[in-house]
Amino acid sequence: MNKTKEPVDNMIISFMMLRRFTGITGILLPVILLLGCCIYCTVCRQPSISDYYHSEMRDILVGVLFAIAVFLLFYKGYGVGDHRVSIWAGVSALGVAIFETDPLQSQKFTFTGILHYISAVSFFTALIYFCLFLFTRTDPDKKPTKRKLLRNKLYKICGYVMISCVGLIPIYGLWLSEAFPILKEFSPVFWLETLALWAFGLSWTVKGEMVLADE
């Protein structure tokens, strides 16, 4: 009995560790890009996360995106629905990594740049779906614990934060950037993307029971 249980327990622990790794990676990515560019680039803060494609931190950005994509492609979750959404998120992450973005300040739109933007929106849409509809599910045969109810609230907050950030980015690009040009000095797209990545990372670290685990 113990010999059978031990491999299963190890698989569960490894699965939780992968969730935590994915979450921590999402949280640290903007920090690593910012600090790395302060060391190796002439400008620390790029206009957006994707604009690090055009800096010395390009390989770091692409490598991290590939790592996240690989995990999501193999993430099974608790059913077919989870796996389909994870494949959707993983393919989208690969698209963000493969298709080079157009510089935020460029007035031209290339085919690869459009594909990059579509992939990024698709990626965050999948992550939002995870937070609002998959992570919040509970076993109908069991009463949810207080920790589970608290986790569900946190998942929803993370989902709504990502929705707000993804929605504000085009509003800034189409209107606010022209109406309030001084905002460009603060790189609002970079900070909105950073906040969305932190929300994504937090939700996955919680799902990996790094915090708020049931006692």
Number of C-alpha atoms within 10 A of each C-alpha: 5 6 7 8 10 11 11 11 11 11 12 12 13 13 16 19 16 19 25 23 19 23 25 19 22 24 22 15 19 23 12 15 22 19 14 15 20 13 12 12 16 10 12 16 20 22 20 20 21 25 20 25 21 13 18 16 19 16 13 16 22 19 12 17 22 20 16 21 26 16 18 25 19 12 19 17 16 10 8 10 12 18 17 17 23 25 21 19 27 26 20 26 28 22 23 28 24 16 17 21 22 21 18 16 10 7 8 9 12 12 11 16 17 15 18 24 18 14 22 21 17 20 23 23 20 19 27 24 17 23 27 19 14 18 20 17 13 14 7 7 6 7 9 13 12 11 14 17 13 12 22 23 15 19 27 20 16 26 24 17 20 26 16 14 19 20 13 17 17 13 11 17 13 11 11 16 15 12 10 10 10 11 14 15 8 12 14 18 24 19 18 21 21 22 20 26 27 23 25 27 25 23 29 29 24 21 22 22 16 15 13 15 12 10 5
